[in-house]
Structures are given as C-alpha cells and as structure tokens.
Amino acid sequence: MAVVSTPPTLERALPVMDNAEVLRIRNDFPVLDQVVNGHPLVYLDSGATSQNPLSVIEAEQEFYEQRNAAVHRGAHHLAVEATEVFEDARQTVADFIGAEYAETVWTSNATEGLNLLSYAFSTAGLWAAQGRGDAGLKELALKPGDEIVVTEMEHHANLIPWQELAFRTGATLRYIPVDDAGSLRMDVAAEVIGNRTRVLAFTHASNVLGTINPVTDLVGLARRAGALVVLDACQSAPHLPLDVKALDVDFAVFSGHKMLAPTGIGVLYGKQELLDILPPFLTGGSMITTVTMERAEYLPAPQRFEAGTQRISQAVALAAAANYLTETGLARIHEWEAGLGQRMVAGLESIPGIRVLGPAAGQERIGLAAFDVDGVHAHDVGQFLDSRGIAVRVGHHCAQPLHRKLGLTATTRASAYLYNTTDDVDQFLDAVAGVRAYFRA
C-alpha cells in the first residue's frame, strides 16, 4: 500500500524519535504542563483536538499585534502585509501536502470542505442544465442512476454530505463494508465500485479503528470506473507524510485543529482543473470578477471558494503548525506514534474484559485505540480516567454506523501525538486495568 511518498533527504537523516526528544517537544506545549484532579495531565485526545506549540500561538498573536487588516482589500501598508502573510501561508500549506498554490482552498474545517464539494456537485447539474459555466460541468453533474460510494468506517462528516447529495440529485449512495478486524472488504469494494460510480469518498485513516486504508488500491478502482476520488485526510495529514499528487486523489480535506493549529481553519485540496469549473459554495464579496444587478462572474480557484472576510490569523497559525511538523519530520512522527499505538493495543489486549477495535497488535495502524470495557459504559470509563488526569474521548466518535456494525453504541478512544511518551501510555494502561474492579463489573 503506497500511503505516502518518500520524505526529503533531510528528514531521512534525522534520528529516530525517543522519549528524551518527546520530553523536549513537550516544553513547546504550555497546556500540557498542568495538574488535573491531582495528577499530571496525560493528554490522549489529539484525535479530537491537538494542542498548540508556542510557535503557533505566537504566530497568531504576532499577526494581531503587527499586521491585523482585511486581506485582498485596501492598498494601505497593513492590508498589503496581511495579504502577503495570508497567501504565504497558503503556499506553505500547499507545499506541506504536495499541492499547488491555487489548489489549496481555506475552509473553516474539513466538514465545510466536504459540504462545499457536495453542494458544488449538485449545483453543477443546475448550471449544466442551463448552459452556464464550463462544458466540463456535465461530467460532474450527478443524476438518477449514478452512484456515490463511501465506506462503513466513515466519520459522519464524510457520510452525511454524500447522503444529502444523493437526495438532491437522485443518485444512489452505496458503501464498502468493514470486516470484524476493522479492515475494508476490498473484495466487495471491487464489486461496489463499478461503471455507475461517479464519486468515491473515503477516509485515509479511521478515527475509530486506527486502520490505514489502501489508498492506491481504492484510487485504482475509482480510475477504472472513471470516478472522482475524495480523501478525508483528517487523521493522516497531522501524522503521516502526505503527498496528494502521489496519491492521485482529486480532492482532499483536513482540519487545522487536529494538526497543532487553532480551531476554525481547514483545507480543501482539489485538482486545479476541477476547482476552476466547480460552482462556488458560498457567494458574496472577494470571490467575483464582475457583478451586475442580474448576475455575477466568479474568480478562479482558490478565491472562487473564499467569500467574505477570511480566517487570516488562523491560516497564518496553520502555516506555522505545518512548519513545526515538517521540521520535526512527519515520517519520524508517524514511526513514533505507530509504536505508541502498538503499545496501547498490546496492553489493552492483555487486560481481561477489554475489546479493542481495529487491527490487532502487530498490524499496521495509526497511534490511536478505541476499546470497549465489558460491563462499564464508555462515559464512566472516561470519567474514571479523567479522575486520574488522563484525557480520552468517549462516545460514538461521529461514527454511529460503524459502531452499530460492531454491536456497540459507544467506546473509549485514546489517541497519541508527537508530544506523548511511552510513560503516558503506561499510565493510561495502568488506569484502564483498574476500571472494572472500580465499577465492580
């Protein structure tokens, strides 16, 4: 499975991460230096929201202190500087994922990016029917008989927009099931993705199972069918070297708050030839060329999709986060986190009454583990761990269909990042080992 391309030579020359380096990294994250319920904080909820290093916090603060102004508007000094750092940030993030500048669209989060695509695809049908826009819109317009394919492990953000697109266009939504081990049924995928498939949308890495999906194989099936590929990279962009060109996906989305950046900023990547013909999602100022009282003409991407006042400071901070991850080394981060994930799974599997979701110990996964404790509700598990200073996620993790498939309503999830040590994992495992006895399960 070709997940990513080979990282730069400089990164290959860097030493393997160890606990000593991670402890130095932790010094960059002030929020981690606190006591919760009488215990030093062990933060294992980065799959939901990561923490911010000082360089990211300072980048956003410096923008407000020195350059705060609206972008693409006005010719005064602050407006020019604000526009420069805003667009420099776009180039930095484009480089981070192997994209081109004009293929990188700012959104509020990945959810907005997926909704943007869903609505743009349905509007493409309206435009094409009225002879508006590029002739290529006919290829993007869905109709009854067409099929949209997702997977059974998708986050709701990569499921519901496609359900609604199917409703608006009359297309049919189909899905690739998962097996009991948490892997996609690729034998079924080859049957589900067929000549009626117009869109294939799937997660790079599952936020529940930790599974890393076979992107190359799935893209190959989509290309054979002539379908567009949409990649949810929320759990991969922060943790793996990501090259959207090498993966040959048509679109990809990810959120800043999962990769050391602030909330309120995300990215939609799209091949430029596709972005330039898609109808816009939000309309208004700063995304037009000409406006009359009857109609408007729109700029090419990326401004075509960026109506109104933009997320300027957040974009600057996201670029700082991308630089922090690049300097640390994404391949090194992935190797370290994968080791923590294996440590978690092996430890959880050794505790009686614990069911771990996803690949078993020794099989490839990202650095997270979701699990069920026999006889104890996930929310009680989470509160028990919090009483010991350990932060985890509880619930269905915005993946109800997957939990339903696995016979569960909720699970507990621990997710590691570059600032977690093996001691964090061991403290977590020690606490989990005491859950059932505490609740007399």
HUHU-V733124 format. One line per field, one symbol per residue. ss: DSSP state (h for helix, s for strand, l for the rest). phi: phi as a letter, one per 30 degrees, with the letter a starting at -180 (. if undefined). Layout:
ss = ???
phi = ???
This chain:
ss = llllllllhhhhhlllllhhhhhhhhlllhhhllssllsslsslsllllllllhhhhhhhhhhhhhllllllllllhhhhhhhhhhhhhhhhhhhhllllhhhssssllhhhhhhhhhhhhhhhhhhhhlllllllhhhhllllllsssssllllhhhlhhhhhhhhhhllssssslslllllslhhhhhhhllllssssssslsllllllsllhhhhhhhhhhhllssssslllllllllllhhhhlllssssshhhlllllllssssslhhhhllllllllllllssssllllsssllllhhhllllllhhhhhhhhhhhhhhhhhlhhhhhhhhhhhhhhhhhhhhllllssslllllllllllssssssllslhhhhhhhhhlllsslsssllllhhhhhhlllllsssssllllllhhhhhhhhhhhhlhhhhlll
phi = .ddbdddeeedddddddbeddddddeddcdddcbcbhibedccbbdddaddcdeddeddddddddcbdadcibicdedddddddddddddddddddciccedcccdbdaddddddededddddedddddciciddddddcdcbejdbccbbdcddedcbdedddddddcidccbbcdccddicdddddedcddbdcdcbcbaddbddcdidcddeedddedddddicdcccdcdccedbbdcbddddhddbabacddcbicddibbbccaeeddddcdddccbldibbcbbcdcabccdddddecbdidcddddddddddddddddddjdddddddddddddddddddddceicccdiedejcdaddbbcacceibdedddddddddciccbcbkchhbdedddedibcabcbcbcbdcccddedddddddddcddddchd
